[in-house]
Every structure is written in structure tokens, then in C-alpha cells.
Amino acid sequence: MPQLNPDNSVSPATRGQGLPPTQVRGLIAGPRRAGRRVRKHLSRARSRERVNYITLFPSLLTILNGICGFTAIVFASKGIEAGSGQELRFAGAQFSHFAIAGYLILLAMIADVFDGRLARMSQSTSSFGGQLDSLCDTISFGVAPAFLMLKVLEYKLGGFAEIDPAVGRYLGRFVWLTAAIYISCAAIRLARFNVENQEDESAHMSFVGLPSPAAAGVLVSLVIVHQQMLPDLFAEGTRVYNICENVIVYALPFLALGTAGLMVSRIRYPHILNQYLKGKKPFAYLIWALFLVDLIIWTRLGALVLIFWGFAASSVVKWIYCRWLAPQFTAGSDAVPASAKHISAETASDDAAATSDVSDRQL
């Protein structure tokens, strides 16, 4: 059998076999042709993966989501320099830099709701759109809320550094670590969603783990209430104001850790739009919707906390009930007391006697 060297040249043993020159050239050209076919196949595969066409309007909404998140980071970075006072005016109202950053994250949520909806309605979903959406979500619902929380806590905890530098450094590291854990869990949550996601509309009835927009809403709603609603309810500097402010500020890092764990958990959360608002629903759904609208009008900013906190806690309560409480209730209902068993046995014997009497009369 002719032999070839690793560089596709004819070995001396092959030359010594006295083969014709044409056959020798064929032996040399064979591996070269195979290599060219492999390279051609790989180039075709790369060309198939190239993105040539995209859906314009859903992609613009997705990019708007990311831009809102980036702008929120910019406003949050200026919050410490400007202080917590109301510096910016819009439509006759005053807003702090921290509050504007929170509102921008809420605007990013609105853009995130409609980009995927438009893509599925126009039947133009693609892997490119899903990857772009996750990247923008990482900015708007991962980095921006964590950075906002970090800056708010840095501003409020600055007094500890002046009193005791060691305590200030310890708290600063704890807050930074909390923000890093939140960002990491948000990125993991979005990457897992990309792998497990299906483009079919019927598969979007629930989420595995707390969605990243809802996790961001838990943190952002508290920041907005702290910046906008709390000064309107109580005079700044009073005892009640200080207590409420301390509760809100010191709860932020622990809420960030809790929502981070829920994002990477396997607890199922319902898709509000697909499960409760789409299609024909019972009449009771209309009553609940009107109650929710009245609650939003009445409490305004307080409704943000109730909605996001209620959504994040509802599935946790349901999971605890189904995992721990429901089996205990089921086991308790299966365990029938001895007295009840005795009564049921007597009732069964009485029924059997009555049946035998009826049959004797018929005979």
C-alpha cells in the first residue's frame, strides 16, 4: 500500500514500488482536495451564521431599554455630588438625581415589555433579538439597580466613615459585595433564560425564577419612595422621618441579596400579561383590575412598592405552601380518628342490615 508522509509528500517506500507518475500525483492530490472541501464547508457554516436582516422596531425598543439603563447609571453617579436635595425640575415638579435614575429604570421596563411582544406579534423573533434583549437587560436590570443602590447607601452611610473609619470601610465592603452578587445573579438568570427559552408564545406563560425587571423593581421602588414620597409625608429631620429613612436604606442590601437568590432559583412566577390579561377571563378579573387601578391612583408611588413586592413574594408564599404546608394538611386529612372509624363501621353495618331487610320483603 502506498504511504504518504505527514506533509502529504510521497514516502521513499512508495517511490520504490514503481508506481506510475499519474497514480503518485493522485495520491498527493487526494488529501489536498479533502482539506479544501472541509474549509469550504466551514466557510459556508460561517456565512450562514452571519446576521443580514433584523426586525427594526423591536430592536430599537430593545436598544432604548439599554440606553435608559445607561442613563440611569449616569444620573445615579451624580447623586452624591448634588446631594439628596431636589435639584432638577420637570413639569413643575422637583426630582433628585437618584429619583430620575429610578424612573429611567422603570422606563426601561416598559420598553422591555413591548419589544418582545412586538417581535412575537409580527412573527419575527430571532436569536439575535433574544441575545440583544438579554444584554440590554443586564445593563438596565442588573448593573443599573445595583449601582443605584450602591450610591444611595454610600451617600447615607457616609456619616459612619466620619465617626468610625473602620466601621465605614466594613459597611462599604458589604454593600459592594451585595451589589456584585446581585449583578452576577442577574447575568446568570438572563443567560439561563437564553438557553432554556422557546420562541413559541405558548411557552411564555411563566418564568423560572424571579424575572430581572421585577427584581430591579423591588429595589428601585424603594429608592423612589425614599426620594419622592417620604419627604411629602413627613417633615425632614423629624423622628418619624428618620425612622422610615433608616428602615428603607438599611433594608436595600438585604433585599438585593433576597432578590438575587430568587432570580437564580427554580420558583415559577406567572407571566402577568399572558396569564391574566390576554384572552377571555372570568368576571372577577375585572374587579381585581379595577381595584388595582384605584390603588395606584390613591397611593401613587406607594403602589410601586406594593406591586413589585407583592409579585416577588406571591410565588414564594405559594412555593412554601405547596412544599411544606399542603403535604401536612393532606396527611392530616388522611389520618381518620378511631372514633370516626367506629362510627363509620356502625353506619355501614346498619346500611347492610337495612338492605337485607328490603331484600327479604321483596322475596
C-alpha positions as CSV (number, residue, x, y, z in Angstrom):
1,M,0.0,0.0,0.0
2,P,1.5,3.4,-0.9
3,Q,2.5,5.5,2.0
4,L,2.4,9.3,2.5
5,N,4.5,11.5,4.8
6,P,2.7,13.9,7.3
7,D,3.3,16.7,4.8
8,N,1.4,14.8,2.0
9,S,4.6,14.0,0.1
10,V,5.3,10.5,-1.2
11,S,7.4,8.4,1.1
12,P,10.6,6.7,-0.1
13,A,8.9,3.3,0.2
14,T,6.2,4.4,-2.2
15,R,8.7,5.7,-4.7
16,G,10.4,2.3,-4.7
17,Q,7.3,0.5,-5.6
18,G,7.5,1.6,-9.2
19,L,4.1,3.3,-9.4
20,P,3.1,5.4,-12.4
21,P,3.6,9.2,-12.1
22,T,-0.2,9.8,-12.6
23,Q,-1.1,7.5,-9.7
24,V,1.5,9.1,-7.5
25,R,0.1,12.6,-8.2
26,G,-3.4,11.3,-7.4
27,L,-2.2,10.1,-4.1
28,I,-0.8,13.5,-3.3
29,A,-3.8,15.5,-4.5
30,G,-6.4,13.4,-2.6
31,P,-5.8,14.7,0.9
32,R,-5.5,18.2,-0.5
33,R,-8.9,18.0,-2.1
34,A,-10.4,16.7,1.2
35,G,-8.9,19.7,3.0
36,R,-10.3,22.1,0.6
37,R,-13.8,20.6,0.9
38,V,-13.6,20.9,4.7
39,R,-12.5,24.5,4.5
40,K,-15.3,25.3,2.1
41,H,-17.9,23.7,4.4
42,L,-16.6,25.7,7.3
43,S,-16.8,28.9,5.3
44,R,-20.4,28.2,4.4
45,A,-21.3,27.5,8.0
46,R,-19.8,30.8,9.0
47,S,-21.8,32.6,6.3
48,R,-25.0,31.0,7.5
49,E,-24.4,32.4,11.0
50,R,-23.9,35.9,9.7
51,V,-26.8,38.3,10.5
52,N,-28.0,40.0,7.4
53,Y,-31.6,41.1,8.3
54,I,-33.1,42.2,11.6
55,T,-36.5,43.5,12.8
56,L,-36.1,47.2,13.1
57,F,-38.8,48.4,15.5
58,P,-38.4,45.7,18.2
59,S,-34.6,46.1,18.0
60,L,-34.9,49.9,18.5
61,L,-37.1,49.3,21.6
62,T,-34.5,46.9,23.0
63,I,-31.7,49.4,22.4
64,L,-33.9,52.0,24.1
65,N,-34.0,49.7,27.1
66,G,-30.2,49.6,27.3
67,I,-29.9,53.4,26.8
68,C,-32.3,54.0,29.7
69,G,-30.2,51.8,31.9
70,F,-27.0,53.5,31.0
71,T,-28.6,56.9,31.5
72,A,-29.8,55.8,34.9
73,I,-26.2,54.9,35.9
74,V,-25.1,58.4,34.8
75,F,-27.7,60.1,37.0
76,A,-27.0,57.8,39.9
77,S,-23.3,58.7,39.7
78,K,-24.2,62.4,40.1
79,G,-26.4,61.8,43.1
80,I,-23.7,62.1,45.7
81,E,-22.2,65.2,44.1
82,A,-25.5,67.0,44.0
83,G,-26.7,65.8,47.4
84,S,-30.2,64.5,48.3
85,G,-31.9,67.8,47.7
86,Q,-34.4,68.4,44.9
87,E,-32.1,69.8,42.1
88,L,-33.9,69.1,38.8
89,R,-37.3,70.4,37.8
90,F,-39.7,68.9,35.3
91,A,-43.4,69.9,34.6
92,G,-43.4,71.9,37.8
93,A,-42.1,69.0,40.0
94,Q,-38.7,68.6,41.5
95,F,-36.7,65.4,41.3
96,S,-33.4,64.3,42.7
97,H,-30.8,62.5,40.6
98,F,-31.5,59.2,42.4
99,A,-35.2,59.5,41.7
100,I,-34.6,60.2,38.0
101,A,-32.3,57.2,37.8
102,G,-35.2,55.1,39.3
103,Y,-37.7,56.4,36.8
104,L,-35.4,55.7,33.9
105,I,-35.1,52.0,35.0
106,L,-39.0,51.9,35.1
107,L,-39.0,53.3,31.5
108,A,-36.6,50.6,30.5
109,M,-39.1,48.0,31.9
110,I,-41.8,49.5,29.6
111,A,-39.5,49.1,26.6
112,D,-38.6,45.6,27.7
113,V,-42.3,44.6,27.8
114,F,-43.1,45.8,24.3
115,D,-40.1,44.7,22.3
116,G,-40.6,41.0,22.8
117,R,-44.4,41.4,22.4
118,L,-44.0,43.2,19.0
119,A,-41.5,40.6,17.8
120,R,-43.8,37.7,18.6
121,M,-46.9,39.5,17.1
122,S,-45.0,40.2,13.9
123,Q,-43.6,36.6,13.9
124,S,-40.1,38.0,13.6
125,T,-38.4,36.5,16.7
126,S,-34.8,35.6,16.2
127,S,-31.8,34.5,18.2
128,F,-30.2,38.0,17.5
129,G,-33.2,39.7,19.2
130,G,-33.0,37.4,22.2
131,Q,-29.3,38.0,22.7
132,L,-29.6,41.7,22.3
133,D,-32.5,41.8,24.8
134,S,-30.5,39.9,27.4
135,L,-27.5,42.2,27.0
136,C,-29.7,45.3,27.5
137,D,-31.5,43.7,30.4
138,T,-28.1,43.1,32.1
139,I,-27.4,46.8,31.9
140,S,-30.9,48.1,32.9
141,F,-32.0,45.5,35.4
142,G,-28.6,44.2,36.6
143,V,-26.0,46.9,36.7
144,A,-28.2,50.0,37.0
145,P,-30.2,48.9,40.1
146,A,-27.1,47.6,41.8
147,F,-25.2,50.8,41.1
148,L,-28.1,53.0,42.2
149,M,-28.4,51.0,45.5
150,L,-24.6,51.4,45.9
151,K,-24.6,55.2,45.5
152,V,-27.7,55.7,47.8
153,L,-26.0,53.7,50.5
154,E,-22.7,55.4,50.0
155,Y,-24.4,58.8,50.5
156,K,-26.4,57.7,53.6
157,L,-23.6,55.7,55.2
158,G,-21.0,58.5,54.8
159,G,-21.6,59.6,58.4
160,F,-20.3,56.2,59.7
161,A,-17.0,56.8,58.0
162,E,-16.6,60.1,59.7
163,I,-17.4,58.6,63.1
164,D,-15.5,55.4,62.8
165,P,-13.4,54.8,59.6
166,A,-13.2,51.0,60.4
167,V,-17.0,50.6,60.5
168,G,-17.3,52.7,57.4
169,R,-14.9,50.5,55.5
170,Y,-16.6,47.4,56.7
171,L,-20.1,48.6,55.6
172,G,-18.7,49.8,52.3
173,R,-17.3,46.4,51.5
174,F,-20.5,44.7,52.5
175,V,-22.6,47.0,50.2
176,W,-20.1,46.5,47.3
177,L,-20.3,42.7,47.8
178,T,-24.1,42.8,47.8
179,A,-24.1,44.8,44.5
180,A,-21.6,42.4,43.0
181,I,-23.7,39.3,44.0
182,Y,-26.9,41.0,42.6
183,I,-25.2,41.7,39.2
184,S,-23.8,38.2,39.0
185,C,-27.2,36.6,39.7
186,A,-28.9,38.8,37.2
187,A,-26.4,37.8,34.5
188,I,-26.8,34.1,35.4
189,R,-30.6,34.4,35.3
190,L,-30.5,36.0,31.8
191,A,-28.0,33.5,30.4
192,R,-30.1,30.6,31.7
193,F,-33.2,32.2,30.1
194,N,-31.4,32.3,26.8
195,V,-30.6,28.7,26.9
196,E,-34.0,27.4,28.1
197,N,-36.1,29.9,26.2
198,Q,-38.5,28.8,23.4
199,E,-39.8,31.2,20.7
200,D,-43.3,29.7,20.9
201,E,-45.9,32.0,22.5
202,S,-47.4,29.2,24.5
203,A,-44.1,28.6,26.3
204,H,-44.2,32.2,27.8
205,M,-46.9,31.5,30.4
206,S,-44.5,31.5,33.4
207,F,-40.9,32.3,34.3
208,V,-38.4,30.0,36.1
209,G,-37.0,32.3,38.8
210,L,-37.9,35.9,39.5
211,P,-37.6,38.0,36.3
212,S,-34.8,40.5,36.4
213,P,-37.2,43.5,35.7
214,A,-39.3,42.5,38.8
215,A,-36.1,42.2,40.9
216,A,-35.0,45.6,39.8
217,G,-38.4,47.0,40.6
218,V,-38.2,45.8,44.2
219,L,-35.1,47.9,44.7
220,V,-36.0,50.9,42.5
221,S,-39.5,51.3,44.0
222,L,-37.9,51.7,47.5
223,V,-35.4,54.3,46.2
224,I,-38.2,56.3,44.5
225,V,-40.4,56.2,47.7
226,H,-37.4,57.3,49.7
227,Q,-36.6,60.2,47.4
228,Q,-40.1,61.4,46.4
229,M,-42.8,60.1,48.7
230,L,-41.2,60.2,52.1
231,P,-40.4,64.0,52.2
232,D,-44.1,64.7,51.2
233,L,-45.4,62.5,54.1
234,F,-43.2,63.7,56.9
235,A,-41.1,66.7,57.6
236,E,-37.4,66.1,57.0
237,G,-35.5,65.8,60.3
238,T,-38.4,64.6,62.4
239,R,-38.2,61.4,64.4
240,V,-40.7,59.5,62.1
241,Y,-38.9,60.6,59.0
242,N,-35.6,59.4,60.4
243,I,-37.0,56.0,61.4
244,C,-38.6,55.5,58.0
245,E,-35.5,56.6,56.2
246,N,-33.3,54.2,58.2
247,V,-35.6,51.3,57.6
248,I,-35.7,51.9,53.8
249,V,-31.9,52.5,53.4
250,Y,-30.7,49.6,55.6
251,A,-33.2,47.2,54.0
252,L,-31.8,47.8,50.5
253,P,-28.8,45.4,50.7
254,F,-30.7,42.6,52.2
255,L,-33.5,43.0,49.7
256,A,-30.8,42.9,47.0
257,L,-29.5,39.6,48.3
258,G,-33.0,38.2,48.6
259,T,-34.0,39.1,45.0
260,A,-30.6,37.8,43.7
261,G,-31.4,34.4,45.2
262,L,-34.9,34.4,43.8
263,M,-33.6,35.2,40.3
264,V,-31.4,32.1,40.2
265,S,-34.0,29.9,41.9
266,R,-36.4,27.4,40.3
267,I,-39.5,29.0,41.7
268,R,-42.1,29.7,39.0
269,Y,-43.5,33.2,38.5
270,P,-46.6,33.8,36.3
271,H,-46.4,35.9,33.2
272,I,-48.9,38.6,34.1
273,L,-49.8,39.7,30.6
274,N,-50.2,36.1,29.1
275,Q,-52.0,34.6,32.2
276,Y,-54.2,37.3,33.5
277,L,-54.7,39.9,30.8
278,K,-54.7,38.1,27.5
279,G,-57.9,36.5,26.1
280,K,-61.2,35.9,27.8
281,K,-61.1,35.9,31.6
282,P,-63.7,35.5,34.4
283,F,-65.6,38.5,35.6
284,A,-63.7,38.6,38.9
285,Y,-60.6,39.5,37.0
286,L,-62.2,42.8,36.0
287,I,-63.0,43.6,39.7
288,W,-59.4,42.9,40.7
289,A,-58.1,45.1,37.8
290,L,-60.3,48.0,38.9
291,F,-59.2,47.6,42.5
292,L,-55.5,47.7,41.3
293,V,-56.1,50.8,39.2
294,D,-57.8,52.5,42.2
295,L,-54.9,51.5,44.4
296,I,-52.4,53.0,42.0
297,I,-54.3,56.3,41.8
298,W,-54.8,56.5,45.5
299,T,-51.3,55.6,46.7
300,R,-49.3,56.6,43.6
301,L,-45.7,55.9,44.4
302,G,-46.6,53.5,47.2
303,A,-48.4,51.3,44.7
304,L,-45.0,50.6,43.1
305,V,-43.8,49.0,46.3
306,L,-47.0,47.0,46.7
307,I,-46.9,45.7,43.2
308,F,-43.3,44.7,43.0
309,W,-43.1,43.4,46.5
310,G,-46.4,41.5,46.1
311,F,-45.3,39.9,42.9
312,A,-41.9,38.8,44.3
313,A,-43.4,37.4,47.5
314,S,-46.5,35.8,46.0
315,S,-44.7,32.8,44.4
316,V,-42.5,32.4,47.4
317,V,-45.6,32.0,49.6
318,K,-47.2,29.7,47.1
319,W,-44.0,27.6,46.9
320,I,-43.8,27.3,50.8
321,Y,-47.4,26.3,51.0
322,C,-47.2,23.6,48.2
323,R,-43.8,22.3,49.5
324,W,-44.4,22.3,53.3
325,L,-47.9,23.1,54.4
326,A,-50.0,21.3,51.8
327,P,-48.5,17.8,52.5
328,Q,-49.1,18.3,56.2
329,F,-52.8,19.2,55.6
330,T,-53.1,16.2,53.2
331,A,-51.6,13.8,55.8
332,G,-53.9,15.2,58.5
333,S,-57.0,14.7,56.4
334,D,-55.9,11.1,55.6
335,A,-55.5,10.2,59.3
336,V,-59.1,9.4,60.4
337,P,-59.6,9.2,64.2
338,A,-60.5,5.8,65.7
339,S,-63.9,7.1,66.9
340,A,-64.7,8.3,63.4
341,K,-63.8,4.9,62.0
342,H,-66.0,3.2,64.7
343,I,-68.9,5.4,63.7
344,S,-68.5,4.8,60.0
345,A,-68.3,1.0,60.7
346,E,-71.6,1.1,62.6
347,T,-73.2,3.1,59.8
348,A,-72.0,0.7,57.2
349,S,-73.4,-2.3,59.2
350,D,-76.7,-0.5,59.7
351,D,-76.9,0.1,55.9
352,A,-76.2,-3.5,55.2
353,A,-78.9,-4.6,57.6
354,A,-81.4,-2.3,56.0
355,T,-80.5,-3.6,52.6
356,S,-81.0,-7.2,53.8
357,D,-84.4,-6.4,55.2
358,V,-85.6,-4.8,52.0
359,S,-84.4,-7.9,50.0
360,D,-86.3,-10.2,52.5
361,R,-89.5,-8.2,52.0
362,Q,-89.2,-8.5,48.2
363,L,-88.8,-12.2,48.5
